[in-house]
Amino acid sequence: QVQLVESGGGLVQSGGSLRLSCAASGSIFSINYMGWYRQAPGKERKFVEIITSGGSTTYTDSVKGRFTISGDNTKNTVYLQMNSLKPEETAVYYCKLKMTVSGYWGQGTQVTVPT
């Protein structure tokens, strides 16, 4: 069993910052990547940014220069620093852990950026 515990979401004004954290525990091995997706109300879940076990990152274009992902392999934890947040980025942010043979999702953390 694998558990992902996310934290750090909340309400922030437009242009503000938040830092999300996701800690994985349980039977973890052969991690491919950890990262973040988001799902706005009434929309499908979409990719935001991931970091591989080797430290390479991939992000969606809309967050370039504003979001930074980082990880701590010793703690199986990933962070997402989000700056200059926009109202359209209001969503539930989900952490994902991808291992060679399986993948897991966290329960999600709400990020709200009022207009």
C-alpha atoms as a printed R data frame, in Angstrom:
    type eleno elety resid chain resno       x      y       z
1   ATOM     1    CA   GLN     A     1   0.000  0.000   0.000
2   ATOM     2    CA   VAL     A     2   1.061  3.536  -0.783
3   ATOM     3    CA   GLN     A     3  -0.280  6.694   0.777
4   ATOM     4    CA   LEU     A     4   0.131 10.231  -0.520
5   ATOM     5    CA   VAL     A     5  -0.552 13.103   1.835
6   ATOM     6    CA   GLU     A     6  -0.859 16.555   0.334
7   ATOM     7    CA   SER     A     7  -0.824 19.865   2.149
8   ATOM     8    CA   GLY     A     8  -0.392 23.546   1.546
9   ATOM     9    CA   GLY     A     9  -3.495 24.470  -0.365
10  ATOM    10    CA   GLY     A    10  -5.690 27.386   0.567
11  ATOM    11    CA   LEU     A    11  -7.072 30.742  -0.405
12  ATOM    12    CA   VAL     A    12  -4.672 33.257  -1.895
13  ATOM    13    CA   GLN     A    13  -5.164 36.544  -3.655
14  ATOM    14    CA   SER     A    14  -4.355 36.921  -7.307
15  ATOM    15    CA   GLY     A    15  -0.619 37.330  -7.696
16  ATOM    16    CA   GLY     A    16   0.081 35.558  -4.442
17  ATOM    17    CA   SER     A    17   2.037 32.416  -3.665
18  ATOM    18    CA   LEU     A    18   1.458 29.012  -2.177
19  ATOM    19    CA   ARG     A    19   3.671 26.010  -1.590
20  ATOM    20    CA   LEU     A    20   2.176 22.545  -1.906
21  ATOM    21    CA   SER     A    21   3.747 19.465  -0.364
22  ATOM    22    CA   CYS     A    22   3.152 15.787  -1.011
23  ATOM    23    CA   ALA     A    23   4.645 13.070   1.139
24  ATOM    24    CA   ALA     A    24   4.538  9.460   0.012
25  ATOM    25    CA   SER     A    25   4.792  6.496   2.332
26  ATOM    26    CA   GLY     A    26   4.345  2.755   2.201
27  ATOM    27    CA   SER     A    27   5.675  0.233  -0.291
28  ATOM    28    CA   ILE     A    28   7.624  2.620  -2.492
29  ATOM    29    CA   PHE     A    29  10.270  1.506  -4.942
30  ATOM    30    CA   SER     A    30  11.423  2.196  -8.488
31  ATOM    31    CA   ILE     A    31   9.939  5.693  -8.655
32  ATOM    32    CA   ASN     A    32   9.673  7.084 -12.168
33  ATOM    33    CA   TYR     A    33   8.371 10.478 -11.140
34  ATOM    34    CA   MET     A    34   6.271 12.460  -8.710
35  ATOM    35    CA   GLY     A    35   4.317 15.500  -9.625
36  ATOM    36    CA   TRP     A    36   1.207 17.577  -9.716
37  ATOM    37    CA   TYR     A    37  -1.983 17.721 -11.713
38  ATOM    38    CA   ARG     A    38  -4.975 19.976 -11.224
39  ATOM    39    CA   GLN     A    39  -8.677 19.789 -11.834
40  ATOM    40    CA   ALA     A    40 -10.823 22.880 -12.077
41  ATOM    41    CA   PRO     A    41 -14.574 22.673 -11.394
42  ATOM    42    CA   GLY     A    42 -16.319 20.935 -14.246
43  ATOM    43    CA   LYS     A    43 -13.080 20.303 -16.095
44  ATOM    44    CA   GLU     A    44 -10.839 17.311 -16.637
45  ATOM    45    CA   ARG     A    45  -7.710 16.747 -14.627
46  ATOM    46    CA   LYS     A    46  -4.664 18.287 -16.292
47  ATOM    47    CA   PHE     A    47  -0.931 17.977 -16.007
48  ATOM    48    CA   VAL     A    48   0.981 20.730 -14.200
49  ATOM    49    CA   GLU     A    49   4.533 19.648 -13.453
50  ATOM    50    CA   ILE     A    50   6.525 16.553 -12.586
51  ATOM    51    CA   ILE     A    51  10.003 15.706 -11.389
52  ATOM    52    CA   THR     A    52  11.741 12.435 -12.138
53  ATOM    53    CA   SER     A    53  13.797 10.439  -9.687
54  ATOM    54    CA   GLY     A    54  16.847 11.808 -11.472
55  ATOM    55    CA   GLY     A    55  15.745 15.392 -10.930
56  ATOM    56    CA   SER     A    56  14.532 16.266 -14.416
57  ATOM    57    CA   THR     A    57  11.406 18.401 -14.562
58  ATOM    58    CA   THR     A    58   8.637 18.848 -17.079
59  ATOM    59    CA   TYR     A    59   5.890 21.440 -16.823
60  ATOM    60    CA   THR     A    60   2.948 22.732 -18.727
61  ATOM    61    CA   ASP     A    61   3.686 25.938 -20.608
62  ATOM    62    CA   SER     A    62   1.225 28.059 -18.676
63  ATOM    63    CA   VAL     A    63   3.217 27.772 -15.437
64  ATOM    64    CA   LYS     A    64   6.641 28.477 -16.907
65  ATOM    65    CA   GLY     A    65   8.571 30.934 -14.795
66  ATOM    66    CA   ARG     A    66   5.986 30.884 -12.010
67  ATOM    67    CA   PHE     A    67   5.815 27.328 -10.651
68  ATOM    68    CA   THR     A    68   8.811 25.371  -9.438
69  ATOM    69    CA   ILE     A    69   8.777 21.712  -8.494
70  ATOM    70    CA   SER     A    70  11.362 20.163  -6.210
71  ATOM    71    CA   GLY     A    71  11.782 16.875  -4.460
72  ATOM    72    CA   ASP     A    72  13.462 15.197  -1.544
73  ATOM    73    CA   ASN     A    73  14.252 11.609  -2.469
74  ATOM    74    CA   THR     A    74  15.189 10.744   1.093
75  ATOM    75    CA   LYS     A    75  11.683 11.639   2.241
76  ATOM    76    CA   ASN     A    76   9.755 10.643  -0.904
77  ATOM    77    CA   THR     A    77   8.350 14.153  -0.842
78  ATOM    78    CA   VAL     A    78   7.661 16.592  -3.637
79  ATOM    79    CA   TYR     A    79   6.945 20.291  -3.398
80  ATOM    80    CA   LEU     A    80   5.334 22.769  -5.762
81  ATOM    81    CA   GLN     A    81   6.137 26.423  -5.253
82  ATOM    82    CA   MET     A    82   3.473 28.456  -7.006
83  ATOM    83    CA   ASN     A    83   4.029 32.169  -7.548
84  ATOM    84    CA   SER     A    84   1.968 34.806  -9.305
85  ATOM    85    CA   LEU     A    85  -1.163 32.708  -9.022
86  ATOM    86    CA   LYS     A    86  -4.095 33.537 -11.274
87  ATOM    87    CA   PRO     A    87  -7.840 33.113 -10.711
88  ATOM    88    CA   GLU     A    88  -8.045 30.603 -13.547
89  ATOM    89    CA   GLU     A    89  -5.696 28.375 -11.579
90  ATOM    90    CA   THR     A    90  -8.331 27.737  -8.970
91  ATOM    91    CA   ALA     A    91  -8.542 23.966  -8.799
92  ATOM    92    CA   VAL     A    92  -8.001 20.879  -6.745
93  ATOM    93    CA   TYR     A    93  -4.332 20.024  -7.025
94  ATOM    94    CA   TYR     A    94  -3.494 16.331  -6.999
95  ATOM    95    CA   CYS     A    95  -0.172 14.721  -6.292
96  ATOM    96    CA   LYS     A    96   0.810 11.711  -8.359
97  ATOM    97    CA   LEU     A    97   3.439  9.075  -7.688
98  ATOM    98    CA   LYS     A    98   4.418  6.940 -10.654
99  ATOM    99    CA   MET     A    99   6.433  3.818 -10.036
100 ATOM   100    CA   THR     A   100   7.548  1.335 -12.672
101 ATOM   101    CA   VAL     A   101   4.610 -0.966 -12.156
102 ATOM   102    CA   SER     A   102   1.936  1.282 -10.672
103 ATOM   103    CA   GLY     A   103   0.766  4.814 -10.006
104 ATOM   104    CA   TYR     A   104  -0.988  6.491  -7.129
105 ATOM   105    CA   TRP     A   105  -2.922  9.695  -6.558
106 ATOM   106    CA   GLY     A   106  -3.302 11.806  -3.474
107 ATOM   107    CA   GLN     A   107  -6.646 12.986  -2.198
108 ATOM   108    CA   GLY     A   108  -6.138 16.493  -3.541
109 ATOM   109    CA   THR     A   109  -5.754 19.908  -1.985
110 ATOM   110    CA   GLN     A   110  -7.867 22.905  -2.906
111 ATOM   111    CA   VAL     A   111  -6.250 26.053  -4.224
112 ATOM   112    CA   THR     A   112  -8.549 29.045  -4.585
113 ATOM   113    CA   VAL     A   113  -7.564 32.304  -6.218
114 ATOM   114    CA   PRO     A   114 -10.524 34.717  -6.157
115 ATOM   115    CA   THR     A   115 -11.154 37.078  -9.039
